[in-house]
Amino acid sequence: MELTDLVRILQLAVGPTILVSGVGMVMLSMTNRFSRLIDRSRLLTHELHGAPEADREKILAQLRILARRARIVRTGIALAAMAALLAAFLIIGLFLGALLQLSITAILIILFTLCLLSLIASLVNFIRDVNLSLEALWLEMPPGMRGRDRG
C-alpha cells in the first residue's frame, strides 16, 4: 500500500468523524439539560417538605413533569451515544474495508442507517423534552398568561 492509498482511505473516514463530533454536541446539550432537571428536582423536593398544602399539588405536578422529562432526556442521551458508537464502528469499517479490500458495503450501509435513525430518535426526544418544559412553565404562570390559553 502506498501513501496515496492511505490518504484516500483516511478521506473516506472523515465524513463519519464529523458526524461523531456533531452527535457529541447534541449529547453535551442533552447532558446539560439533564443536569438542570436533576438540580430543579432536588430544589422542588426540598421546597415540598416545607410547603403549605395549597402549594404542594403544584409542586408535585412540576415534579411529575420533571420526572417524565428526565426519562425522555436519558433516553435521548442513550440514543445519541448509540449513534456515536455506530458512527465509530462505521469509521472502523470504512477504514478496514478499504485497507483490506473487504466487500462489506451492506454492513456499512446498515451501520450508517442505524446511526442516523438513532440520531433522529435522539433529536425527537430532545423536542419532546422542550415541549414538556413548556408545560412546567405553564404551571408556574397565572391562568390568563399561559401559552396554551393564547391558542
SENU-578086 format. One record per atom (N, C-alpha, C, O): residue number from 1; atom name; x, y, z. Coordinates in Angstrom, 3 decimals, decimal comma, m for minus. Layout:
<recs>
n atom xx yy zz
NUM CA X Y Z .
...
</recs>
This chain:
<recs>
n atom xx yy zz
1 N 0,853 m1,179 0,000 .
1 CA 0,000 0,000 0,000 .
1 C 0,893 1,235 0,000 .
1 O 1,899 1,311 0,707 .
2 N 0,494 2,176 m0,803 .
2 CA 1,255 3,418 m0,897 .
2 C 0,578 4,501 m0,067 .
2 O m0,570 4,360 0,354 .
3 N 1,310 5,576 0,156 .
3 CA 0,815 6,690 0,955 .
3 C m0,447 7,297 0,336 .
3 O m1,363 7,672 1,069 .
4 N m0,515 7,399 m0,965 .
4 CA m1,699 7,969 m1,615 .
4 C m2,935 7,114 m1,357 .
4 O m4,041 7,638 m1,224 .
5 N m2,748 5,807 m1,288 .
5 CA m3,867 4,910 m0,974 .
5 C m4,357 5,132 0,453 .
5 O m5,559 5,150 0,718 .
6 N m3,397 5,301 1,373 .
6 CA m3,761 5,544 2,766 .
6 C m4,493 6,875 2,922 .
6 O m5,454 6,972 3,685 .
7 N m4,047 7,883 2,210 .
7 CA m4,714 9,194 2,267 .
7 C m6,151 9,068 1,770 .
7 O m7,064 9,634 2,371 .
8 N m6,359 8,343 0,692 .
8 CA m7,715 8,135 0,156 .
8 C m8,595 7,419 1,182 .
8 O m9,765 7,763 1,352 .
9 N m8,029 6,428 1,858 .
9 CA m8,774 5,688 2,877 .
9 C m9,138 6,599 4,045 .
9 O m10,263 6,565 4,543 .
10 N m8,183 7,410 4,473 .
10 CA m8,450 8,340 5,574 .
10 C m9,507 9,376 5,183 .
10 O m10,316 9,782 6,017 .
11 N m9,500 9,797 3,935 .
11 CA m10,518 10,743 3,467 .
11 C m11,914 10,135 3,549 .
11 O m12,884 10,838 3,831 .
12 N m12,015 8,849 3,306 .
12 CA m13,300 8,157 3,425 .
12 C m13,842 8,240 4,853 .
12 O m15,051 8,354 5,055 .
13 N m12,960 8,185 5,823 .
13 CA m13,366 8,141 7,230 .
13 C m13,663 9,523 7,810 .
13 O m14,177 9,615 8,925 .
14 N m13,356 10,591 7,089 .
14 CA m13,547 11,938 7,629 .
14 C m15,030 12,280 7,798 .
14 O m15,401 12,882 8,806 .
15 N m15,870 11,918 6,856 .
15 CA m17,305 12,235 6,937 .
15 C m17,958 11,726 8,208 .
15 O m18,569 12,507 8,937 .
16 N m17,845 10,438 8,494 .
16 CA m18,426 9,931 9,741 .
16 C m17,774 10,518 10,991 .
16 O m18,412 10,593 12,041 .
17 N m16,516 10,934 10,891 .
17 CA m15,857 11,561 12,035 .
17 C m16,526 12,882 12,374 .
17 O m16,676 13,223 13,547 .
18 N m16,926 13,621 11,361 .
18 CA m17,650 14,872 11,578 .
18 C m19,004 14,570 12,215 .
18 O m19,476 15,326 13,065 .
19 N m19,625 13,473 11,809 .
19 CA m20,885 13,054 12,409 .
19 C m20,724 12,798 13,905 .
19 O m21,580 13,188 14,700 .
20 N m19,635 12,145 14,288 .
20 CA m19,373 11,883 15,703 .
20 C m19,257 13,206 16,467 .
20 O m19,764 13,326 17,582 .
21 N m18,606 14,175 15,879 .
21 CA m18,458 15,481 16,519 .
21 C m19,818 16,152 16,711 .
21 O m20,091 16,713 17,773 .
22 N m20,656 16,096 15,701 .
22 CA m21,996 16,687 15,804 .
22 C m22,850 15,992 16,854 .
22 O m23,562 16,645 17,617 .
23 N m22,777 14,684 16,889 .
23 CA m23,527 13,918 17,895 .
23 C m23,014 14,269 19,288 .
23 O m23,792 14,355 20,239 .
24 N m21,715 14,470 19,405 .
24 CA m21,141 14,871 20,692 .
24 C m21,706 16,193 21,183 .
24 O m21,932 16,371 22,380 .
25 N m21,932 17,115 20,267 .
25 CA m22,524 18,408 20,644 .
25 C m23,980 18,220 21,099 .
25 O m24,420 18,864 22,052 .
26 N m24,708 17,358 20,433 .
26 CA m26,080 17,056 20,855 .
26 C m26,069 16,446 22,254 .
26 O m26,886 16,806 23,101 .
27 N m25,147 15,528 22,487 .
27 CA m25,044 14,891 23,805 .
27 C m24,684 15,908 24,882 .
27 O m25,208 15,843 25,995 .
28 N m23,805 16,836 24,565 .
28 CA m23,442 17,876 25,527 .
28 C m24,664 18,704 25,911 .
28 O m24,892 18,988 27,087 .
29 N m25,434 19,081 24,917 .
29 CA m26,651 19,855 25,184 .
29 C m27,628 19,058 26,041 .
29 O m28,218 19,593 26,980 .
30 N m27,793 17,795 25,719 .
30 CA m28,739 16,964 26,470 .
30 C m28,263 16,704 27,901 .
30 O m29,070 16,716 28,831 .
31 N m26,975 16,473 28,083 .
31 CA m26,488 16,243 29,445 .
31 C m26,602 17,512 30,286 .
31 O m26,826 17,443 31,494 .
32 N m26,448 18,669 29,646 .
32 CA m26,674 19,931 30,375 .
32 C m28,134 20,049 30,796 .
32 O m28,426 20,453 31,922 .
33 N m29,044 19,700 29,905 .
33 CA m30,471 19,735 30,250 .
33 C m30,772 18,741 31,373 .
33 O m31,532 19,042 32,293 .
34 N m30,172 17,563 31,286 .
34 CA m30,386 16,543 32,305 .
34 C m29,902 17,031 33,670 .
34 O m30,572 16,836 34,683 .
35 N m28,757 17,653 33,682 .
35 CA m28,213 18,189 34,934 .
35 C m29,140 19,246 35,530 .
35 O m29,366 19,268 36,740 .
36 N m29,671 20,112 34,686 .
36 CA m30,611 21,138 35,159 .
36 C m31,887 20,507 35,700 .
36 O m32,444 20,977 36,692 .
37 N m32,346 19,449 35,052 .
37 CA m33,535 18,740 35,526 .
37 C m33,318 18,169 36,923 .
37 O m34,179 18,287 37,795 .
38 N m32,185 17,565 37,116 .
38 CA m31,881 16,965 38,416 .
38 C m31,787 18,054 39,491 .
38 O m32,332 17,904 40,584 .
39 N m31,091 19,145 39,169 .
39 CA m30,968 20,244 40,133 .
39 C m32,332 20,828 40,487 .
39 O m32,620 21,082 41,656 .
40 N m33,165 21,037 39,478 .
40 CA m34,502 21,607 39,710 .
40 C m35,355 20,630 40,529 .
40 O m36,116 21,060 41,396 .
41 N m35,240 19,343 40,270 .
41 CA m35,995 18,339 41,027 .
41 C m35,587 18,335 42,496 .
41 O m36,435 18,245 43,384 .
42 N m34,299 18,432 42,742 .
42 CA m33,829 18,479 44,129 .
42 C m34,348 19,716 44,843 .
42 O m34,758 19,640 46,001 .
43 N m34,333 20,849 44,164 .
43 CA m34,823 22,094 44,749 .
43 C m36,309 21,989 45,080 .
43 O m36,729 22,362 46,176 .
44 N m37,104 21,483 44,140 .
44 CA m38,542 21,353 44,373 .
44 C m38,851 20,331 45,463 .
44 O m39,783 20,523 46,245 .
45 N m38,086 19,260 45,521 .
45 CA m38,277 18,266 46,575 .
45 C m38,021 18,884 47,942 .
45 O m38,736 18,613 48,907 .
46 N m37,002 19,708 48,006 .
46 CA m36,696 20,408 49,264 .
46 C m37,831 21,378 49,622 .
46 O m38,232 21,469 50,783 .
47 N m38,344 22,101 48,620 .
47 CA m39,452 23,037 48,856 .
47 C m40,722 22,306 49,276 .
47 O m41,515 22,836 50,055 .
48 N m40,915 21,117 48,776 .
48 CA m42,123 20,343 49,059 .
48 C m42,272 20,049 50,545 .
48 O m43,387 20,056 51,068 .
49 N m41,177 19,795 51,221 .
49 CA m41,235 19,420 52,638 .
49 C m41,779 20,546 53,514 .
49 O m42,445 20,273 54,513 .
50 N m41,515 21,793 53,166 .
50 CA m41,996 22,888 53,993 .
50 C m43,134 23,680 53,371 .
50 O m43,507 24,736 53,881 .
51 N m43,691 23,176 52,270 .
51 CA m44,705 23,937 51,538 .
51 C m46,080 23,802 52,187 .
51 O m46,429 22,748 52,717 .
52 N m46,856 24,888 52,136 .
52 CA m48,248 24,792 52,599 .
52 C m49,036 23,847 51,675 .
52 O m48,657 23,620 50,527 .
53 N m50,115 23,318 52,196 .
53 CA m50,916 22,334 51,452 .
53 C m51,366 22,869 50,092 .
53 O m51,442 22,108 49,128 .
54 N m51,663 24,164 50,003 .
54 CA m52,140 24,746 48,749 .
54 C m51,071 24,679 47,650 .
54 O m51,409 24,571 46,471 .
55 N m49,800 24,741 48,018 .
55 CA m48,716 24,724 47,033 .
55 C m48,210 23,317 46,725 .
55 O m47,527 23,107 45,722 .
56 N m48,539 22,365 47,573 .
56 CA m47,992 21,016 47,420 .
56 C m48,392 20,365 46,094 .
56 O m47,561 19,737 45,437 .
57 N m49,656 20,512 45,701 .
57 CA m50,102 19,872 44,460 .
57 C m49,402 20,468 43,247 .
57 O m49,057 19,746 42,312 .
58 N m49,191 21,772 43,255 .
58 CA m48,483 22,424 42,150 .
58 C m47,035 21,931 42,088 .
58 O m46,516 21,665 41,003 .
59 N m46,390 21,809 43,236 .
59 CA m45,013 21,316 43,270 .
59 C m44,959 19,860 42,818 .
59 O m44,063 19,473 42,068 .
60 N m45,914 19,058 43,273 .
60 CA m45,954 17,658 42,854 .
60 C m46,173 17,526 41,347 .
60 O m45,578 16,662 40,704 .
61 N m47,022 18,380 40,789 .
61 CA m47,252 18,359 39,336 .
61 C m45,958 18,703 38,593 .
61 O m45,634 18,091 37,575 .
62 N m45,236 19,678 39,108 .
62 CA m43,962 20,036 38,477 .
62 C m42,963 18,888 38,590 .
62 O m42,233 18,601 37,642 .
63 N m42,931 18,236 39,745 .
63 CA m42,019 17,102 39,923 .
63 C m42,364 15,948 38,984 .
63 O m41,472 15,271 38,475 .
64 N m43,664 15,724 38,754 .
64 CA m44,063 14,671 37,810 .
64 C m43,576 14,999 36,400 .
64 O m43,092 14,120 35,687 .
65 N m43,705 16,256 36,004 .
65 CA m43,228 16,659 34,674 .
65 C m41,708 16,519 34,594 .
65 O m41,174 16,042 33,593 .
66 N m41,016 16,935 35,656 .
66 CA m39,558 16,816 35,664 .
66 C m39,115 15,355 35,574 .
66 O m38,124 15,046 34,912 .
67 N m39,846 14,457 36,237 .
67 CA m39,509 13,032 36,163 .
67 C m39,710 12,502 34,739 .
67 O m38,884 11,742 34,234 .
68 N m40,802 12,905 34,102 .
68 CA m41,035 12,498 32,704 .
68 C m39,937 13,033 31,807 .
68 O m39,405 12,316 30,959 .
69 N m39,599 14,314 32,004 .
69 CA m38,547 14,930 31,196 .
69 C m37,220 14,217 31,397 .
69 O m36,485 13,991 30,435 .
70 N m36,905 13,861 32,643 .
70 CA m35,629 13,185 32,919 .
70 C m35,558 11,849 32,184 .
70 O m34,514 11,487 31,641 .
71 N m36,677 11,116 32,168 .
71 CA m36,694 9,837 31,446 .
71 C m36,511 10,062 29,944 .
71 O m35,791 9,315 29,282 .
72 N m37,159 11,083 29,417 .
72 CA m37,053 11,381 27,981 .
72 C m35,629 11,801 27,622 .
72 O m35,074 11,337 26,626 .
73 N m35,044 12,673 28,429 .
73 CA m33,682 13,135 28,150 .
73 C m32,687 11,986 28,292 .
73 O m31,759 11,867 27,492 .
74 N m32,877 11,138 29,307 .
74 CA m31,994 9,975 29,479 .
74 C m32,056 9,083 28,236 .
74 O m31,026 8,606 27,760 .
75 N m33,258 8,862 27,715 .
75 CA m33,402 8,059 26,502 .
75 C m32,724 8,739 25,322 .
75 O m32,060 8,086 24,516 .
76 N m32,894 10,056 25,225 .
76 CA m32,241 10,808 24,150 .
76 C m30,728 10,714 24,220 .
76 O m30,062 10,575 23,195 .
77 N m30,180 10,792 25,437 .
77 CA m28,734 10,668 25,616 .
77 C m28,263 9,277 25,202 .
77 O m27,243 9,135 24,529 .
78 N m29,010 8,257 25,607 .
78 CA m28,638 6,885 25,241 .
78 C m28,669 6,691 23,727 .
78 O m27,788 6,043 23,162 .
79 N m29,687 7,256 23,072 .
79 CA m29,785 7,138 21,616 .
79 C m28,657 7,897 20,918 .
79 O m28,117 7,426 19,918 .
80 N m28,305 9,061 21,441 .
80 CA m27,198 9,817 20,860 .
80 C m25,879 9,071 21,050 .
80 O m25,041 9,047 20,148 .
81 N m25,695 8,465 22,220 .
81 CA m24,490 7,671 22,455 .
81 C m24,445 6,477 21,499 .
81 O m23,381 6,116 20,995 .
82 N m25,603 5,875 21,258 .
82 CA m25,665 4,761 20,307 .
82 C m25,291 5,250 18,900 .
82 O m24,580 4,558 18,171 .
83 N m25,767 6,428 18,524 .
83 CA m25,412 6,987 17,216 .
83 C m23,905 7,215 17,116 .
83 O m23,305 6,934 16,078 .
84 N m23,293 7,717 18,178 .
84 CA m21,843 7,937 18,169 .
84 C m21,089 6,616 18,056 .
84 O m20,111 6,515 17,315 .
85 N m21,546 5,606 18,792 .
85 CA m20,897 4,296 18,708 .
85 C m21,032 3,689 17,302 .
85 O m20,076 3,134 16,758 .
86 N m22,224 3,803 16,734 .
86 CA m22,423 3,275 15,383 .
86 C m21,553 4,018 14,365 .
86 O m21,014 3,411 13,440 .
87 N m21,422 5,325 14,543 .
87 CA m20,553 6,100 13,651 .
87 C m19,096 5,669 13,815 .
87 O m18,353 5,603 12,836 .
88 N m18,690 5,376 15,049 .
88 CA m17,326 4,904 15,281 .
88 C m17,104 3,551 14,597 .
88 O m16,063 3,325 13,980 .
89 N m18,086 2,658 14,709 .
89 CA m17,972 1,370 14,012 .
89 C m17,951 1,569 12,502 .
89 O m17,257 0,849 11,783 .
90 N m18,710 2,543 12,029 .
90 CA m18,718 2,858 10,598 .
90 C m17,340 3,316 10,149 .
90 O m16,860 2,897 9,096 .
91 N m16,705 4,165 10,931 .
91 CA m15,361 4,652 10,594 .
91 C m14,377 3,480 10,534 .
91 O m13,586 3,365 9,598 .
92 N m14,439 2,618 11,546 .
92 CA m13,552 1,448 11,559 .
92 C m13,836 0,556 10,359 .
92 O m12,912 0,070 9,707 .
93 N m15,127 0,341 10,066 .
93 CA m15,492 m0,488 8,918 .
93 C m15,022 0,100 7,603 .
93 O m14,518 m0,619 6,740 .
94 N m15,188 1,424 7,444 .
94 CA m14,705 2,069 6,219 .
94 C m13,198 1,916 6,082 .
94 O m12,688 1,595 5,009 .
95 N m12,502 2,149 7,171 .
95 CA m11,048 2,080 7,147 .
95 C m10,560 0,665 6,856 .
95 O m9,742 0,454 5,960 .
96 N m11,069 m0,302 7,617 .
96 CA m10,626 m1,683 7,416 .
96 C m11,087 m2,243 6,071 .
96 O m10,350 m2,974 5,410 .
97 N m12,311 m1,895 5,674 .
97 CA m12,817 m2,375 4,391 .
97 C m11,964 m1,884 3,233 .
97 O m11,652 m2,645 2,317 .
98 N m11,585 m0,597 3,277 .
98 CA m10,749 m0,060 2,208 .
98 C m9,313 m0,580 2,315 .
98 O m8,690 m0,902 1,303 .
99 N m8,798 m0,661 3,524 .
99 CA m7,422 m1,097 3,732 .
99 C m7,223 m2,557 3,321 .
99 O m6,246 m2,906 2,659 .
100 N m8,174 m3,399 3,730 .
100 CA m8,050 m4,834 3,457 .
100 C m8,827 m5,278 2,220 .
100 O m8,878 m6,465 1,898 .
101 N m9,434 m4,301 1,530 .
101 CA m10,222 m4,558 0,320 .
101 C m11,296 m5,609 0,570 .
101 O m11,431 m6,584 m0,169 .
102 N m12,067 m5,372 1,655 .
102 CA m13,166 m6,263 2,008 .
102 C m14,451 m5,792 1,339 .
102 O m14,633 m4,597 1,104 .
103 N m15,319 m6,711 1,040 .
103 CA m16,613 m6,380 0,448 .
103 C m17,658 m6,324 1,574 .
103 O m18,375 m7,295 1,816 .
104 N m17,731 m5,175 2,254 .
104 CA m18,637 m5,029 3,401 .
104 C m19,606 m3,867 3,202 .
104 O m20,027 m3,229 4,166 .
105 N m19,950 m3,603 1,968 .
105 CA m20,823 m2,475 1,653 .
105 C m22,154 m2,571 2,390 .
105 O m22,633 m1,574 2,931 .
106 N m22,750 m3,745 2,417 .
106 CA m24,055 m3,914 3,078 .
106 C m23,946 m3,595 4,572 .
106 O m24,827 m2,950 5,140 .
107 N m22,869 m4,046 5,197 .
107 CA m22,670 m3,767 6,627 .
107 C m22,530 m2,268 6,861 .
107 O m23,100 m1,728 7,809 .
108 N m21,772 m1,599 5,997 .
108 CA m21,575 m0,158 6,138 .
108 C m22,885 0,607 5,951 .
108 O m23,152 1,578 6,660 .
109 N m23,687 0,170 5,005 .
109 CA m24,994 0,809 4,777 .
109 C m25,877 0,629 6,010 .
109 O m26,550 1,571 6,429 .
110 N m25,883 m0,548 6,583 .
110 CA m26,680 m0,812 7,784 .
110 C m26,192 0,041 8,947 .
110 O m27,002 0,642 9,654 .
111 N m24,879 0,101 9,154 .
111 CA m24,327 0,925 10,242 .
111 C m24,701 2,392 10,079 .
111 O m25,092 3,054 11,040 .
112 N m24,577 2,892 8,852 .
112 CA m24,900 4,301 8,596 .
112 C m26,381 4,574 8,831 .
112 O m26,745 5,583 9,435 .
113 N m27,227 3,678 8,354 .
113 CA m28,673 3,846 8,524 .
113 C m29,054 3,799 10,005 .
113 O m29,831 4,632 10,473 .
114 N m28,513 2,835 10,735 .
114 CA m28,813 2,736 12,170 .
114 C m28,299 3,961 12,926 .
114 O m28,948 4,448 13,852 .
115 N m27,138 4,448 12,525 .
115 CA m26,579 5,647 13,152 .
115 C m27,528 6,829 12,987 .
115 O m27,834 7,525 13,955 .
116 N m27,988 7,054 11,770 .
116 CA m28,887 8,183 11,527 .
116 C m30,245 7,994 12,189 .
116 O m30,834 8,961 12,673 .
117 N m30,750 6,767 12,219 .
117 CA m32,021 6,516 12,906 .
117 C m31,891 6,783 14,409 .
117 O m32,804 7,335 15,025 .
118 N m30,766 6,395 14,992 .
118 CA m30,534 6,681 16,412 .
118 C m30,453 8,183 16,657 .
118 O m30,997 8,691 17,638 .
119 N m29,779 8,882 15,769 .
119 CA m29,684 10,334 15,903 .
119 C m31,054 10,992 15,772 .
119 O m31,383 11,897 16,538 .
120 N m31,840 10,550 14,820 .
120 CA m33,187 11,096 14,640 .
120 C m34,033 10,849 15,884 .
120 O m34,712 11,758 16,363 .
121 N m33,997 9,637 16,404 .
121 CA m34,775 9,320 17,611 .
121 C m34,308 10,155 18,793 .
121 O m35,124 10,584 19,609 .
122 N m33,020 10,387 18,892 .
122 CA m32,476 11,228 19,958 .
122 C m33,007 12,656 19,833 .
122 O m33,412 13,259 20,826 .
123 N m33,004 13,185 18,632 .
123 CA m33,496 14,554 18,413 .
123 C m35,001 14,655 18,658 .
123 O m35,478 15,682 19,142 .
124 N m35,744 13,619 18,334 .
124 CA m37,184 13,606 18,637 .
124 C m37,394 13,683 20,149 .
124 O m38,282 14,397 20,616 .
125 N m36,590 12,959 20,907 .
125 CA m36,682 13,039 22,361 .
125 C m36,304 14,427 22,859 .
125 O m36,892 14,919 23,822 .
126 N m35,344 15,052 22,224 .
126 CA m34,962 16,418 22,576 .
126 C m36,151 17,369 22,393 .
126 O m36,418 18,209 23,252 .
127 N m36,849 17,233 21,285 .
127 CA m38,027 18,069 21,012 .
127 C m39,128 17,783 22,029 .
127 O m39,784 18,710 22,505 .
128 N m39,336 16,513 22,367 .
128 CA m40,336 16,161 23,383 .
128 C m40,013 16,817 24,718 .
128 O m40,909 17,293 25,415 .
129 N m38,731 16,841 25,073 .
129 CA m38,328 17,475 26,336 .
129 C m38,604 18,971 26,310 .
129 O m39,086 19,532 27,294 .
130 N m38,304 19,610 25,205 .
130 CA m38,565 21,050 25,100 .
130 C m40,057 21,331 25,259 .
130 O m40,441 22,279 25,944 .
131 N m40,894 20,518 24,632 .
131 CA m42,340 20,712 24,758 .
131 C m42,819 20,496 26,194 .
131 O m43,673 21,239 26,680 .
132 N m42,282 19,498 26,867 .
132 CA m42,661 19,262 28,260 .
132 C m42,180 20,382 29,175 .
132 O m42,828 20,689 30,175 .
133 N m41,057 20,986 28,842 .
133 CA m40,571 22,092 29,671 .
133 C m41,542 23,263 29,631 .
133 O m41,648 24,019 30,597 .
134 N m42,246 23,413 28,522 .
134 CA m43,277 24,457 28,444 .
134 C m44,446 24,148 29,365 .
134 O m45,027 25,058 29,956 .
135 N m44,796 22,875 29,493 .
135 CA m45,871 22,502 30,427 .
135 C m45,512 22,901 31,848 .
135 O m46,357 23,405 32,587 .
136 N m44,265 22,678 32,229 .
136 CA m43,825 23,058 33,569 .
136 C m43,874 24,574 33,735 .
136 O m44,231 25,074 34,802 .
137 N m43,520 25,294 32,697 .
137 CA m43,583 26,758 32,751 .
137 C m45,027 27,217 32,917 .
137 O m45,299 28,130 33,696 .
138 N m45,944 26,602 32,199 .
138 CA m47,353 26,990 32,287 .
138 C m47,914 26,757 33,683 .
138 O m48,797 27,491 34,127 .
139 N m47,409 25,744 34,379 .
139 CA m47,869 25,503 35,748 .
139 C m47,506 26,661 36,682 .
139 O m48,209 26,920 37,659 .
140 N m46,425 27,342 36,379 .
140 CA m45,960 28,431 37,233 .
140 C m46,631 29,761 36,904 .
140 O m46,563 30,696 37,702 .
141 N m47,272 29,862 35,754 .
141 CA m47,850 31,138 35,313 .
141 C m49,314 31,241 35,725 .
141 O m50,004 30,230 35,859 .
142 N m49,782 32,481 35,925 .
142 CA m51,212 32,670 36,189 .
142 C m52,036 32,180 34,990 .
142 O m51,571 32,268 33,854 .
143 N m53,236 31,672 35,221 .
143 CA m54,033 31,068 34,134 .
143 C m54,202 31,939 32,904 .
143 O m54,159 31,407 31,794 .
144 N m54,390 33,236 33,030 .
144 CA m54,609 34,086 31,863 .
144 C m53,395 34,296 31,004 .
144 O m53,519 34,761 29,871 .
145 N m52,213 33,967 31,507 .
145 CA m50,972 34,215 30,773 .
145 C m50,372 32,959 30,184 .
145 O m49,312 33,030 29,562 .
146 N m50,994 31,833 30,349 .
146 CA m50,439 30,572 29,863 .
146 C m50,427 30,521 28,348 .
146 O m51,341 31,010 27,685 .
147 N m49,377 29,921 27,816 .
147 CA m49,202 29,821 26,364 .
147 C m50,316 29,073 25,689 .
147 O m50,739 29,458 24,599 .
148 N m50,804 28,021 26,295 .
148 CA m51,853 27,237 25,660 .
148 C m53,191 27,974 25,677 .
148 O m54,082 27,654 24,889 .
149 N m53,342 28,962 26,570 .
149 CA m54,573 29,755 26,589 .
149 C m54,607 30,743 25,437 .
149 O m55,675 31,207 25,038 .
150 N m53,416 31,070 24,896 .
150 CA m53,343 32,022 23,791 .
150 C m53,582 31,369 22,451 .
150 O m53,669 32,054 21,432 .
151 N m53,689 30,056 22,435 .
151 CA m54,064 29,388 21,215 .
151 C m52,961 28,903 20,401 .
151 O m53,186 28,319 19,341 .
</recs>
